[in-house]
Amino acid sequence: MNFINNDTDLEKQPTHIPGFDWIARGGFPKYRSTLISGTAGSSKTVFATQFLVEGVRKNKEKGLFVTFEESPEEIKKNMISFGWDIKQYEADGMWVFLDASPQPEIEVVEAGAYDMGGLLTRIEYAIKKVGASRVSLDSLGAFFSQFSDRTTVRREIFRITHALRKMNVTSIITAERIDEHGMIARFGVEEFVADNVVVLRNSLEDERRRRTIEILKFRGTDHYKGEFPFTIIPGEGIIIIPLSAIELKQKSSVVRITSGCPELDNMCAGGFYRDSIILVSGATGNGKTLMVTHFIAGGANNSEKCLIFAFEESREQLFRNAIGWGVDYEQMEKEGKLMVVCEYPETASLEDHLIKMKKTIESYKPNRIAVDSLSALERVSTIRSFREFVISITSFIKHQEIAGFFTSTTPTLLGGTSITETHISTITDTIILLRYVELYGETRRGITVLKMRGSTHDKEIREFQIDGNGMHIGKPFRNVVGILSGNPVQISPTEVYRTDELFKDR
């Protein structure tokens, strides 16, 4: 299937690489060459291979892989972990290699002008032999590194792209670059010759690697601008996460669901909306995981399927804590009402976690989801990556029309002015704050509904207690101010009366 760009009549050829065709607005311009540039380890060869693989698997399009660096056998071995049986594609006549990799025993001596006529003849013969419509050349840097004259490099690259266009194939050509933000490619001329340029980056930010892809130019057609995160999944390959593809078209339900705590339901005017995103923010040990337990139990008691993503506690800890509050997770699992996924954040990148979470949600199809906690994920990412993750997962959940319950740990014990360091509170529909309150030399707990979109709610800060049956919300603090700022101060009953009268007049 081919796409026609809305802005021009230039035909696009879908790559079928997940996420790429969206940012490319249909795929690569058909019958043109695209330069894929990146530093070592930026996944250029994976991209070049996947371009051919997806053509074979999705459109039955035959492919030619011209290798200037690794041998065909090395490429086949390296790509088997993605589930790509290239040997079988060759046997089926859908794939052919052209090995132009250097031979170690042959010494190359640069003498006079170089002519790629012989290589282009071999490429044309291979294309005709297999009937290829897709071609990958990997990589130009390995081939042209033996030449010092930039004029020669530019002339021969132009010759390659021109010849491939005449052969009516859509091709990609990989090239190396020295660093992530320097010249687009090693020789500084490649991007000026190619019709299209795509840059792959594997940047180091705050001691963490972050993979991104950017379409630098598409000659004669439009594309989405900027960098987009991507990840590489074993068994699948490259998956691009186009944050800009998220559209504000989620439906809004008026159906209420229980929080699992009757007193909290009363504070929320009857419970949460079925498709809302709830954020519970509080200091460590303040009852956030307990609220997750109430939320899950409330769903299971109504025969809803519930899913927990735990990033701080093990499965055994979660089950032990739940039973201590009178909730039997093990029995819920046996009844098919609960699925628990526990994983340390450090085991993968945020992009990897996002893809896994989406797949789990799609396969299990829960009615409500709990993530405990966002803070654990925040510590293994940059601010930008974390915000992109939160936007992506919350948008995905809302599109499924299910409730998402997220916990976040505040950086200070008694609270503060910020809900989270990255200010994700604007993305959520409901915010519940848990706070410690120090009174008479004793630590007590407070809860308040700070925000609830589309609904009235109790605005008072109420005291709550925790026992073997879970959370119990009581009366509001009437003689204390400064709880949310972390500076609780007692005031006299007279001052309380005066304050109430002041607000009554307003």
CORTA-V871191 format. One record per helix or strand. SS is the DSSP state (~ for helix, > for strand). FROM is the first residue (numbers start at 1). TO is the last residue. If there is no record, write none. Layout:
# CORTA-V871191
{{SS:FROM:TO} {SS:FROM:TO}}
This chain:
# CORTA-V871191
{{>:2:4} {>:11:13} {~:20:23} {>:28:29} {>:33:38} {~:44:59} {>:63:67} {~:72:82} {~:86:91} {>:95:99} {~:117:130} {>:134:138} {~:140:144} {~:150:166} {>:170:176} {~:190:193} {>:196:205} {>:208:218} {>:227:233} {>:237:240} {~:243:245} {>:256:257} {~:262:267} {>:272:273} {>:277:282} {~:288:301} {>:306:310} {~:315:324} {~:329:334} {>:338:342} {~:345:347} {~:350:364} {>:368:372} {~:374:378} {~:383:399} {>:403:409} {~:424:427} {>:430:439} {>:442:452} {>:462:467} {>:470:476} {>:480:481} {>:489:490} {~:493:505}}
